[in-house]
Amino acid sequence: MIGWAVTFLVVALIAALLGFGGIAGTAMEAAKVVFFVAIALFLISAVFGVMRGRSPRL
């Protein structure tokens, strides 16, 4: 999911450089949403992993 967030960020930056403000704003909002969803899913999986007693695999 972080890859999607980075992709939307790059699209937003390129659109902003080319002067497409509406597309840049939409892509930036999508990047923010995907990023925060990815962080939330990571935290949920970390909490469930701790509750199950597993140590994190590195």
Backbone as a printed PyTorch tensor [residue, N CA C, xyz], in Angstrom:
tensor([[[  0.8140,  -1.1980,   0.0000],
         [  0.0000,   0.0000,   0.0000],
         [  0.8550,   1.2580,   0.0000]],

        [[  2.0110,   1.1540,   0.6220],
         [  2.8920,   2.3160,   0.6180],
         [  3.3290,   2.6280,  -0.8110]],

        [[  3.4680,   1.5820,  -1.6230],
         [  3.8100,   1.7870,  -3.0310],
         [  2.7500,   2.5960,  -3.7670]],

        [[  1.4800,   2.3280,  -3.4640],
         [  0.3880,   3.0980,  -4.0600],
         [  0.4480,   4.5490,  -3.6130]],

        [[  0.7370,   4.7650,  -2.3360],
         [  0.8180,   6.1350,  -1.8250],
         [  1.9360,   6.8980,  -2.5270]],

        [[  3.0730,   6.2430,  -2.7180],
         [  4.1910,   6.8960,  -3.4030],
         [  3.8300,   7.1740,  -4.8590]],

        [[  3.1230,   6.2430,  -5.4930],
         [  2.7010,   6.4440,  -6.8820],
         [  1.7910,   7.6600,  -7.0100]],

        [[  0.7870,   7.7660,  -6.1160],
         [ -0.1040,   8.9230,  -6.1550],
         [  0.6600,  10.2140,  -5.8690]],

        [[  1.6500,  10.1490,  -4.9880],
         [  2.4520,  11.3330,  -4.6890],
         [  3.2310,  11.7810,  -5.9170]],

        [[  3.8270,  10.8500,  -6.6220],
         [  4.5850,  11.1880,  -7.8310],
         [  3.6630,  11.7660,  -8.9030]],

        [[  2.4860,  11.1730,  -9.0680],
         [  1.5140,  11.6970, -10.0330],
         [  1.1170,  13.1190,  -9.6590]],

        [[  0.9050,  13.3590,  -8.3610],
         [  0.5270,  14.7000,  -7.9150],
         [  1.6420,  15.7080,  -8.1780]],

        [[  2.8760,  15.3150,  -7.9240],
         [  3.9940,  16.2400,  -8.1600],
         [  4.1590,  16.5550,  -9.6420]],

        [[  4.0430,  15.5420, -10.4920],
         [  4.1760,  15.7750, -11.9290],
         [  3.0280,  16.6420, -12.4350]],

        [[  1.8110,  16.3680, -11.9630],
         [  0.6580,  17.1700, -12.3820],
         [  0.8030,  18.6130, -11.9170]],

        [[  1.3330,  18.8180, -10.7240],
         [  1.5280,  20.1750, -10.2260],
         [  2.5750,  20.9220, -11.0560]],

        [[  3.6370,  20.2260, -11.4420],
         [  4.6660,  20.8610, -12.2690],
         [  4.1260,  21.2540, -13.6390]],

        [[  3.1900,  20.4510, -14.1470],
         [  2.6250,  20.7370, -15.4600],
         [  1.4420,  21.7050, -15.4050]],

        [[  1.0160,  22.0790, -14.2030],
         [ -0.0360,  23.0700, -14.0680],
         [ -1.4440,  22.5220, -13.9350]],

        [[ -1.5630,  21.2400, -13.7200],
         [ -2.8880,  20.6410, -13.5480],
         [ -3.2250,  20.6030, -12.0630]],

        [[ -3.7140,  21.7150, -11.5380],
         [ -3.9550,  21.8480, -10.1020],
         [ -5.0150,  20.9150,  -9.5640]],

        [[ -6.0970,  20.7190, -10.3050],
         [ -7.1760,  19.8450,  -9.8440],
         [ -6.7380,  18.3970,  -9.7270]],

        [[ -6.0300,  17.9360, -10.7420],
         [ -5.5450,  16.5600, -10.7310],
         [ -4.4980,  16.3830,  -9.6440]],

        [[ -3.6440,  17.3770,  -9.4710],
         [ -2.6030,  17.2980,  -8.4400],
         [ -3.2240,  17.2280,  -7.0470]],

        [[ -4.2400,  18.0220,  -6.8030],
         [ -4.9080,  18.0040,  -5.5020],
         [ -5.5930,  16.6810,  -5.2230]],

        [[ -6.2460,  16.1420,  -6.2470],
         [ -6.9350,  14.8620,  -6.0840],
         [ -5.9400,  13.7360,  -5.8360]],

        [[ -4.8600,  13.7290,  -6.5740],
         [ -3.8450,  12.6870,  -6.3890],
         [ -3.1770,  12.8040,  -5.0190]],

        [[ -2.9770,  14.0250,  -4.5350],
         [ -2.3650,  14.2160,  -3.2220],
         [ -3.2990,  13.7190,  -2.1230]],

        [[ -4.5890,  13.9860,  -2.2570],
         [ -5.5550,  13.4910,  -1.2640],
         [ -5.6120,  11.9640,  -1.2750]],

        [[ -5.5720,  11.3760,  -2.4620],
         [ -5.5760,   9.9170,  -2.5580],
         [ -4.3220,   9.3370,  -1.9110]],

        [[ -3.1880,   9.9870,  -2.1230],
         [ -1.9400,   9.5160,  -1.5090],
         [ -2.0380,   9.5750,   0.0100]],

        [[ -2.6200,  10.6320,   0.5540],
         [ -2.7740,  10.7550,   2.0050],
         [ -3.6840,   9.6670,   2.5570]],

        [[ -4.8040,   9.4350,   1.8880],
         [ -5.7570,   8.4290,   2.3580],
         [ -5.1170,   7.0400,   2.3510]],

        [[ -4.4680,   6.6850,   1.2540],
         [ -3.8450,   5.3660,   1.1510],
         [ -2.7420,   5.2190,   2.1930]],

        [[ -1.9710,   6.2670,   2.4220],
         [ -0.8960,   6.2130,   3.4100],
         [ -1.4490,   5.9600,   4.8090]],

        [[ -2.4900,   6.6860,   5.1950],
         [ -3.0320,   6.5160,   6.5360],
         [ -3.7510,   5.1800,   6.7020]],

        [[ -4.3640,   4.6720,   5.6470],
         [ -4.9550,   3.3350,   5.7130],
         [ -3.8620,   2.2880,   5.9040]],

        [[ -2.7500,   2.4350,   5.2060],
         [ -1.6400,   1.4990,   5.3540],
         [ -1.0790,   1.5410,   6.7760]],

        [[ -0.9390,   2.7260,   7.3490],
         [ -0.4460,   2.8480,   8.7230],
         [ -1.4300,   2.2070,   9.6940]],

        [[ -2.7280,   2.4320,   9.4980],
         [ -3.7390,   1.8520,  10.3880],
         [ -3.7150,   0.3240,  10.3110]],

        [[ -3.6180,  -0.2300,   9.1120],
         [ -3.5600,  -1.6810,   8.9680],
         [ -2.2960,  -2.2570,   9.5970]],

        [[ -1.1880,  -1.5500,   9.4790],
         [  0.0470,  -1.9960,  10.1190],
         [ -0.1050,  -2.0340,  11.6320]],

        [[ -0.6870,  -0.9800,  12.2070],
         [ -0.8620,  -0.9350,  13.6530],
         [ -1.8110,  -2.0200,  14.1360]],

        [[ -2.8890,  -2.2680,  13.3970],
         [ -3.8300,  -3.3170,  13.7720],
         [ -3.1490,  -4.6790,  13.7380]],

        [[ -2.3730,  -4.9420,  12.6990],
         [ -1.6880,  -6.2360,  12.6210],
         [ -0.6210,  -6.3630,  13.6950]],

        [[  0.0290,  -5.2640,  14.0690],
         [  1.0200,  -5.3090,  15.1400],
         [  0.3570,  -5.6150,  16.4800]],

        [[ -0.7910,  -5.0040,  16.7480],
         [ -1.5060,  -5.2600,  17.9990],
         [ -1.9630,  -6.7150,  18.0660]],

        [[ -2.5290,  -7.2320,  16.9800],
         [ -2.9580,  -8.6270,  16.9940],
         [ -1.7680,  -9.5780,  17.1090]],

        [[ -0.6510,  -9.2290,  16.5170],
         [  0.5460, -10.0520,  16.6560],
         [  1.0400, -10.1010,  18.0890]],

        [[  0.9880,  -8.9770,  18.7810],
         [  1.4030,  -8.9380,  20.1850],
         [  0.4140,  -9.7200,  21.0430]],

        [[ -0.8660,  -9.6000,  20.7310],
         [ -1.8870, -10.3040,  21.5140],
         [ -1.7690, -11.8170,  21.3500]],

        [[ -1.3210, -12.2670,  20.1950],
         [ -1.1690, -13.7070,  19.9640],
         [  0.1290, -14.2360,  20.5610]],

        [[  1.0060, -13.3430,  20.9600],
         [  2.2490, -13.7700,  21.5860],
         [  3.3820, -14.0550,  20.6270]],

        [[  3.2150, -13.7000,  19.4050],
         [  4.2940, -13.9210,  18.4240],
         [  5.2830, -12.7640,  18.4860]],

        [[  6.5330, -13.0960,  18.2880],
         [  7.5260, -12.0430,  18.1740],
         [  7.5970, -11.6120,  16.7220]],

        [[  7.8740, -10.3500,  16.4620],
         [  7.9300,  -9.8870,  15.0640],
         [  9.0950, -10.5140,  14.3220]],

        [[  8.8500, -10.8510,  13.0640],
         [  9.9070, -11.4220,  12.2320],
         [ 10.5960, -10.2920,  11.4790]],

        [[ 11.8950, -10.2740,  11.5660],
         [ 12.6540,  -9.2150,  10.8900],
         [ 13.3310,  -9.7230,   9.6520]]])
